[in-house]
Amino acid sequence: MEQCEAETLTINEQVRVNGALTAATLSDYGRIRWTESNDLCLTVEKEVIGFAVEGSRIRIRAFVESEIGLSCVGSRGIRVRKDFVFEPLSEDSQQLWCQKLQEFIDSLERPKRLFIIVNPFGGRKSGSKIFHEEVKPLLEAADIQFTEQETQYQLHAKEIAQTLDLSMYDGIVCLSGDGILVEVVNGLLQREDWDAAIKMPLGIIPAAYSANWRQSKSYLGPIDPENDMDSIKDQIRPFKSKWASVSICGYALGTGNGMVKSLLDSVDDHCSVLNATLAIIRGYKHSLDVATVLQGETRFFSVLMLAWGLVADIDIESEKYRWMGSSRLDFYALLRIIRLRKYNGRVSFVPAPGYEAYGEPGEQKVGCTSKLDICSQSQEETVKVQKHGYQGPEVFLENLEWRNINGPFVSVWLHNVPWGTEDTKAAPDAKFSDGYLDLIIMKDCPKSSLLTLMAKLNDGSHVKSPYVLYLKVKAFILEPGQRLEDPTKGGIIDSDGEVLARGEGTYKCEQKDLMTYGTIQMTVDKGLATLFSPR
């Protein structure tokens, strides 16, 4: 069996593998090689999750590519669990195999103790089932100790993160959509020891089902008479044949699986519970930008996105058609395209290098982000960040070159990672830790072109449309205005699937949200958080 030129064999001897006597080697690169009908190998770093001693035998627990059983060469088959039983011919040999295997696994700095937060209400209320049937057996096979806790109410995960004894764990895992991850980040950043707490590696395992589980995209269903929908049906009919041929459900936001999809897609892995769990077990880590959304003294820490206009309207207002099931998102997206809204307002931004030509020169801003009082409306103390928490990056605004774009706008959308959901590649050029947000702006677009553009969200090609401005920014200010066609009504500002602010006349505008419908600011702290990553 051949090895790389710089590879040194730490073990080279005869053993029984699955009952057959063969020559076997273990290299300092962590490759286990042996011969059955052909030469085979296991890579400890990528394929072996653990091992156990059973008498004179060593059971090596692994995940391998199903197409060829073992992967010495690059194969993109589906991974399957497979055990390999090695039986060294002496007790000393067995001890040596165990010692060298354990030394190599320890060198990988894999997590040994995890705190698992399970959202039992996510997806089809399948979080608990997924944990016990799919995740727990993998953690046990990898000899990872864990504590599991289910969330009981909204913001429960945030409370857990604020009070958890982090010294007891090597990472926090969120088994949910993106919402629990967002709560955990906000909880960690509101601790007295936030600067140490935010270094805790965070993992995410999807519990919500993707759009592949959705029903027919052409379903319209009954219309709620209380919302005067009879006339809408007549407007929809001309679009039905075209709508049936494209899927626009990818425009849904909410707290989907955008973060884990972005992580796994970065290495061309399928978004699945298995692959997400393996990424955590292997222990690779990747830094993640965190954006501070600021209004006066009120802060919200965002790791995914912020939307205002069409995207936020579809995401939040479609909730009133929840009785339609998952089809509500397709239906309401089509409805909002037919009755397209435009919003007055202005966006100001500090462009990343290479994007200085976008917009018009803006006025100098004064102050720094940790002290700037953009909008001085009073807020309840319960929604304010305490002074001992993270106050946001200290970016002195007067030292930055600002650019402006004035409305009206159809949509303003910022993204921190490429995928918004499993089927929405909102910002194809977004990076996890480049220190920038990807800004997607649509000022105007014919309705027929908009429908086609929405269908391109699944591969990110929508950003190539002449109706879309796509750029990277370091800092951002949104001054939201009223609807162009009805100045008595405002819009909705949505961040990471949660409503930050609602204007007058919007859906559930009577509710008190974290912020008021006014000027807000976003700044980015490069690589502030840490994620378990597939590579």
N, C-alpha and C positions, 0 to 999 in steps of 0.2 A: 504494500500500500504506500502510495507516494504522499509526501507532505511538502509544505512550502519550504523554501530554501532556509529561511530563518527559524523554522519551527523545530523545537527540541522535544524529544520524546521523554516524558517523565516516567512512563510505564510502558513496557514492551514485553508481553509474555502470553502464554497460552491460558485461555479461560473458556468456560462454557457460556455461550450466549443463547438464551432460549433453549437450552438443552444440548446444543451442538458445540463440540470442541473446535476452537478456532484461535488463530493469532489475533490479539487485540492490543491496541496502543491508546495511550492518553498523552496528548501533547501539552506543552505550556501555553498553547493558544486555546486550550479547552476543547480540542476535537477528540472525540472517541471514535476509533476506526476498527473495523473487523471485517471478516469475510464470511459470507454465507454462499449463496449462489453467485454473488458478485461482491465487489468492494462497497461497503456501506460506512456511513459515519453519522455521528450526532454532534452538533455544535452546542456545547453547554450554555453559552451565553444566550443563544436565540431559541433553542429547542428544549433544553432540559429545565424543568421547573423545580425538581427536587429528587431525592432518593431516600430509600429506607432499607435498613438491614433486616433480613428475614432469615435467621439462622446462618447458614453458610453462603447465602445468596444476597445480592444487592439488587433491589428493584429500582430501576431508573425511570422516573416519571417524565414523560416528554410530550410535546406537541409536534407533529410532523405533517408535511404536506401529503394529502391523501392521494395525489396523482401517482406518486412513486414510492410512497411509504416512508422514505427517508430522503433528506435533501442535502447532498453534497454539492449540488449544482443548483442554480437559481430556478425554482419552480414556483408558480403562483397558484397552486392548487388550494383547496379548502383544508384548513388545519384540523386534525383529529387527534384525540388523546390516544396515546399508545405507551404501554410499559415494555421495558426491555429488562430481562432477568439475566444478570451477570453472576456467574459462580466461579470465583477464583479458586485455584487448586490448593491453596493453603491459607491458614488463618492469618499469617503475616501478610500475604498478598492481599487478602480482603481488607485488612487494616490500612494498607498502603493506598488501595483504591479509594476507600472512604475518606482518608486524610486528604488526598490530592483533589478529589471532587469537592469536598467541603471548602478547602482552601481557595479553590477557583471561584466557587459560588460566593464565598464571603468577599472576595476581591471585587465583585461586581456591585457591592453596596446595595443589594436589594433590600426592600423593606422587610422587617421582621414582625412589626406590630402596627396594625392599622385600625383606625376608627372609621367604621362604615355608617354613613347616614343614608337611610333608605326612605324614599318617599313612597308610602303605600298608595297614594292617590294618583301617582303619575301614570301616563299612558292609559291603558285599560285597567287601571288599579292592579297592575301586575308586578309592582316593585318587589314586594315580599316574596312572591313566587319565584321571580327571576333570581333573587339573592339565594334562596335556599336550594333551588334546583340546579342552578348554573354557576353562580359565583362561589358560593361556600365550598363546594367540592374542589374547586381549583385552588382556593386559598389553603385548604387543608393539605392538598397534594404538594403544595409549595412550602409547607411547614410554616405558614404565616399565621401568627396569632392575631385575633381580631376581636373588637367589641362592636356589636351591632346596635343601632338605635333607630327606631322609626320616628319620623316627624308626625306630630299630632295636629299641627295648625300652621297657618302661614307665619313666616318669620321664626319658626321654631329652630330651624337649622342655624339661623343667625345667632340666636340666643345660645345654642350649644357651642358655636365657635367662639363666642365671647368669654365663656367660662370654662372651657375644656382644659384639663391639665395636659398641655402639649408635650411635656417631658415624658409622658407615658407612651408616645406613639411616634412612628416614623412617617406618618402621612395620614391625611383625611381623604376618604373616598366618598363621593356623592353618587348614589345609585338613583338616578332620576333624570329628568330633563335638565336643561341648563339652569333652571330657577334655583335649585338647591345650591349649586356652585356659586351663583351670584350672592345668595344669602351668606354663605360661608366666607367669601371674600370680604363682604361688608362687615361681618362679625369680627373677623381677625383684625381688620383695620380700625376697629373701634375699641380695641383692647389697650390697656396701659402699655403693654409690651408689644405693640403692633409691629415695631421694626424687626423683632425676632419672630413674632408669630407668622408674619406674612411669608417668611422663608419656608414654612411647613409645606412640603410637597402635597399637591392636591390631585386626586384622581377622579375621573368621571366615567361612569358606566351607564349606557342608555337603558332606561326603563320604559320610555314612551315608544310606541310603534311609529314607524316611518310612514310616509305617504303611500308606500307600496301597498299598505293595508287598506287604503281608502276605497270607498265605493266608486261607482261609475262617475266620471267627471261630467257627464251630460245631464245628471239628475238635477232638476230644479225643485221638485217637491211642492207642497202646498204653500201658499203665500199668506202671511199674517194680515188679516183685514184691518187690524188696528193701525197698520203702518201705510195704508192707502197704496197697496201693491198691485191692484188690478191694472192700473195704467202701466206699471213697470213691466208686466208680462207682455204687453203689446210691444214695448220697446225692445225686450229681450229676443222676441221671435226672429228678427232678421239676423241675429248673431248666433242662433242656436247651432246651425250647421257648422259654422266656423269654430265655435266653442267646443263642439264634440270632437274636433280633430286635434285640439291642443290641450295641454294640461296647464292650468294656471294656479293649481293648488300650491305650487312651490312658492308663491308669494306670501304664504302664511308665515308669520313670525312666531310670537309667543315664546314660551320656554321650551323649545324643541331640543334637538340633539346637535346644535350647530358646533359647539366646542369639540365634542368627541369626534364628530364627522371631520372637522378640520384637522384634528390631530392624526387620525387614521388615514385620511386621504393624502396627507403629506408624504406617506410612505406607500401609497397605492394599496392600502389595506381596506377591506370591506368594513363598513360600519356595523359592528356586531358586538354583542355582550362578550363573546369569547375573545375577540381581538382587543377590546378595551381592557378586559381583565388581565390578559397577558401583558399588555403594556405596563400595567401597574406592577405585576409580579416581577418583571424584568428590571424595573427600577430606573430606567432611563429618565432623565429630567430635562425640561425645557423651560426657559424663563418666559414670562407672559407680561405684556404691557397692561397697565391698569389706568383707566381714564377717570379723572375726578370730574363729576358733574356738579357745578357750583351755582347756587343762587343765594346771595346774601351769606348767612352763616350755615345754610343747609347744604349738606353734601350727600352725594350718592356715588358709589364706586362701581364703575361699569367695566365689564370685561368682554362684552359682546357687541352691542350696537346701541344707537339712538336713532329714532325716526320721528319725523313730523310730516304731515301731509298724507298722501295716498297710502303709504305703507302702514303708518300708525292707525289710520282710519279702518283699513281692512282688518288689521290685527285685533283691535279693541272693539269696534262696533259690530263685527260679525258675531260677537258673543250673544247678541239678542236673537240670533237664529240658531242657537245651540241645539234646538229640537230637530234640526236638519242633520245632525251628526257632522261628520267631517266634511260633508259636501257644502257646509255653510261657507267655508272659506272660498271655494270656487265661485259659489253663487254671489257672495258679497263682493268679491273682486270684480266680477263682471258688472254687477250693479254700479259699483263706484266708477268703473270706466265709462259706462253709459251716462251716468250723471256725474261727470267729472268735476271735481272741485279744484279751485285754485286759491292760494292763500297769499295775501300781502305779507310783507316782511323783509328781513334782510339777514344775510349771513356774512360774518367776518371770519377770516381765517389767516393763519400763518402757514404759507405753503412750504412743503418739503422742497429740497433742492430739485430743480428741473420742472417745477410747477409754478414758477413765479409769474408766468404770463396769464394765469387764470384770474378773472375778476379785474377790478379797478383798484388803484391805490387807495388805502383806507387811512383814517385818522389814527394818530398815535393813541394807544391805550395807556392808562396811568395806573400804577400800583403793581402788586404782585398777587398771584392767584390765591395765596393763603390769607390775604387780608382784604382783597377787593370786594366791596359791597356793591354788586351790580344792581340788585333789586331789593330794597330794604323792607319788604313786607314782613310783618311779624309772623313767626311760626311757633307751633307748640314745641315745648322743650323735648317732648317724647320723640320728635322726628329730627332733632338736631344732633350732630356729632359732638360728643363731649370733648372738651379741650385736650384731654389726655390722649385722644385718638389721633390717627393720621390726618393731617390737615391739607394734604394735597401737595404736589410739587411746587417749589418756590420758583416760579417762572416770572421774571420781571417783564411786564408787558410792554413797557416803554422801550425796551431794547429789541423788540421784534418788529419785523416788517409786515404790516397787516394788509390784506386785500379784502374787498367787499364785492358781493353780488346782491343786487336788489331784486325783489320779487316782481310780479307774482310767481309763485312756485306751485308745481304739481306735487313734488315730493322732495324732501331732503332726508338723506339717509347716511349715517356714519357707521363704519364697521371696523372692528378690531381684529377679526379673523375672517378667513375666506367664506365659510359657510354659515348661513343663518339658521337653516334647518338641514335635515338630511338631503333635501332636494332643492335647496335654494343657495346657489353659489353667488352670493350677493356681491362680494368684493374679491375677484379672482387674484388680485395682486397683493392682498393683505398678508402681512407677516406677523408672527406671534410676538416678536420683540424687536421691532425696528424703530420704536419710538414715535410712530405716526398712526393716525387714524385714516382710513380710506373714506373719502367723501364722495357720495353719489348724488348728483343733483339733476332733477328734471324740471325744467321751467315750462315747457310746452310740448305737446305731442298730439297728433291726430288720434282719434279714438281707435281707428282700425289698426294703426301702427302700434299703438300702445298695447293692444291685445296680443299682437305678434311678439312685441318686445317682452311681455310678461312670460311668454312661453319659453323664452331663452334664458330665464333665470336658473334653469337646472344645470347649465354648463358655463354660466358667467359671460356669455357672449352679448348680453344686453348692454354691457358697458361700451361696446363698439358702436352703438346706435348714435346717429348724429343728434338725437334728442337728449342724450345723456352726457353730462359732464362728470368725469371721473378723475380724481386727483388725490394726493396724499397731503395731510395737514398735521402740524404739530400742536396747534391750539385752535379753538373754534368758539365763536359766539353766535348764538341764535337769538334773533329778535323776532319772535313769531307775531303775526298779525291776524286780522280777521279774514273771513272768506271773501273773495272778490265779488261773488254773486250775491252774498248776503252779509253785509258788514255787521249785523247784529250777532253773528255767530263766529266763534273761534275754532281752534283745532285741538288736537291731542298730541302731547309729547310723550313718547313711549321709549323706555330704555330697558334693554335686556328682558323684554316681555312684560314689564310692569309700567303702569301709567305714572308718570312723574307729575303731569299737569294737564288740566282740561280747561278750555275756554268756555265762555258762555254759550249755551245752546248746544253743547256737545252731549254725547251719550253719557248718562249718569253724571252730569256736571255738578249735581248737588253733593256728590261725595267730596270729602276733603282728602286731597292727595298730598304727597310729600312737598311739592312745590306749587307755586301759583303760575298761571299762564302768562309768563313774561320772559324777560331776557335771562338766558342761562349761558354758562360758559363751560367748556370742556378743555382740560389739559391732560397730557399723557406723561406718565412716569414709566420710563423704559425699563422693561424686565423686572418690575417690582414683585410680581408673584411667581410661583414655580409650579409647574404641572408635571405629573408623570406622563411620559411621552413614549410612543412606540420606538423612537430612535433618538 
